[in-house]
Amino acid sequence: MLGQPVKGLIAGTPRPIRSDEWMVFTPYVQLTVNSHFSAHDLISPYHEVLRAFYALPVADWAAVFKPYYAAFAVLPPANAFSFFFLFNTLAFIIGWAWFFNLLHIDRKIAIGASFILFFSQFVQVWWSSNSGVLALAPWAAIAWITLDRRWLRIALAGYALTAWLLADFYPPFIYSLGLVMLFAVLALRPDLLTIPRTIDAALSSVMAVGICLTYYGGMIKIMEGTVYPGHRLSPGGGVELGKLAGQFYPFALTKEYEPLSILTNTNACEVAVVGTLLPLFCLVFLNYDRLRAAMREHLRVFVTLFTGIAFCATWIFLPIPATVGKLFGLTLVPGNRLLLALGWLIAITCLVLMTVCGAILNGKRLAVGLIATAIMIYGKHIWAGGNWSSSISYFDYTTLAALALLSPLCLRMASSRWTPIVLAALCVNVVTFGLFNPLQSAYPIFSMDKAAIKQHLLASGAKVAKSGALVIPGNWGALVNGVGIPAYNHVLLYPQLETFKTYFGELPEDQFHNLFNRYEHVSFAPSGNAQLMQPDLVRLPMDRILDAGSQAGTGQAPAWVRVDSFAWRRTQDGPFGSIEITGQAIGITSKSAATNQLDVNNPTVNVIAAADGHEDFHIRIPSDDPTSALHDGGLPAFSGSTGSGAIVAMSMYGRIVEPQAIHSQLPLAAASGFVDTVQVSADAKQVSLRGWAATDGSAPIEFNLAPDAHIAALSIKRVDRPDVGRLVNPAYETAGFDIVIDFMESARGKEICVNVQGAPGRYSNLTFPNRKIGCTTIQ
């Protein structure tokens, strides 16, 4: 995105869905480094406080509670950042294994379970920016359980609890893992619930909360008053029951990392459950001969654990009113986030059953496991619909492979040990969800070529405000400020109301606060009105920030025209029809004209309507070429009293070409877009294509269409796609399209080809829903 060479990747694939990491967390660490570890951002024009709810390596008194950042004091930033993740990885694996063992779970099982949970779906998809809150959770409990000297127990438990809370002050995850440890200790270590230890736990908690309130007090007060997330109160329920199945078969809801097509409004992160094979293997290999005696002997243990599981499941799946949830602090925890606690408690219950009942590993049990897995795979396919490959991936076969690996033990000798079974479950998680995050060098992150990046941004449409900060079309998160280049595009961890009052002070107070009193990504469009695109994304007009003396990459900013819709149809206006274009004229006026119309440097153009400033226009242009909606003379130029310029930025037009022209360009494509839907009328004389193209709007967008049938009319509308801008590339945020083609005869069975040229020689081949690239047959 920044125009830098892609280097440093060792293994795996960086995933756009983890935008909280690559658009927010990592850039904020860079920003802190570039601000010389100051408590205030010294780069962006907002100069916000860096005492953030994401832990940052700020050199203030709280640094003593951030041991994972200690390396920044002695190592280069890249090495220190690597140490941060190494620290949290080891803290997770050692900490949870130790905690499980302290619950009297067999040591080997505890170690294996810790690795399994580390490589589980939920942990891996949320790991990078939330690693601290997931990794440091058990350490306060470990100090409280293991230390006998009271003053040391209070001090170290308080320190560990403070470090956990400061690592990522995200209430849903803190609540979830706190709940897990509470039920685990109540169930398995009631011997620790003495009055002195309970008092010590309370003192440690008061110490930790007091430090956090001292550090975050002002920020908490600010965020409580925000529209988002301060006023977000979650009711119970709303989570698909399918996620209960995901607790027992971790691939029930996904094809590899992505949700099945029948699951809507979700993604690889939001679909996640804890996802391990421990529950399935426990059901298959448990020694049921010992179960009844174990349930009698440990009845209180299982009742307590099942109560915790029921407590979580009730809030996750049932429509509990927020007024009830508030009594338990649950309104801060959306049901989807409490899946973390549910999965953890189910895993602990399995570990206890494994420890007290033992295993039976033989051929009969292996056959049961293979049959059960096959049934679940086939059931998933039936539920998901479609063909086999649309729902089933190598992930599903790994469980069968793991059971096959256990077959030598089953066939040669029976075993009562869980070690090989736990190891098999671990292998499955490692080769599936364990590959979600890439392994890459941190050196490129902290060795950016700022001059080259700035030139790249200017060439991409960025402009420089009088303050010296860039304003860039699209959503760039905190990337640019992270590099050390001041930019108004940013992710504001706290509202910056005073800054925005300067530019949007005329807005009504309620509208102003709804737009800016929130945590949000600040993105820009060339013009228009300030709009809230989603709870954490606002899109602002560039012209509000830019002063009269703003500069573009090539000097003074020219006037330009944005085209919102383009249409060609056969009419009597010209030999073959006419083109109609609607859009907005930016910086072009013609106040001297009595009709207040735009002057178009084309004598055959008829301007239907136009107005001053940033106003809408509608023009009609006769077309004299049936194979090209715009002839070789090029695009019409516009001029007015304040400037002139060609159609640039998000302008677009269409051309009707021969199929071989598109086929010849297929190998030249530098990027790809998608046709999300193809709709065909009953008589097949009208076809609608909706999707997005991989074009950044730095040049006019040319849609090339090659149909087998004769076209009577063609229209193309530009569509905002903030989802594409957020998940794929911010530069593509305005590159959505809606194409409607009217044919003179039925197009059923005919081929239609489409590609998009976003810059000279750079084509974006579109992938149709049937996975055909460039061309498809109308059904």
PyMOL commands that set and color helices and strands:
alter all, ss='L'
color gray80, all
select helices_A, chain A and resi 19-34+61-65+67-73+77-102+107-118+121-135+137-146+150-167+171-188+190-192+195-224+242-245+278-285+291-297+299-317+322-328+330-332+335-357+363-384+388-390+394-405+407-412+419-431+433-435+443-446+450-459+479-483+497-504+509-516+542-545+659-668+722-727+730-732
alter helices_A, ss='H'
color red, helices_A
select strands_A, chain A and resi 9-11+254-255+258-259+439-440+463-464+470-471+490-492+520-525+531-534+537-541+551-552+555-556+560-569+577-586+599-600+606-609+615-623+638-640+643-645+652-656+671-680+686-692+701-707+711-719+736-743+751-759+762-767+775-777
alter strands_A, ss='S'
color yellow, strands_A
deselect
rebuild
show_as cartoon
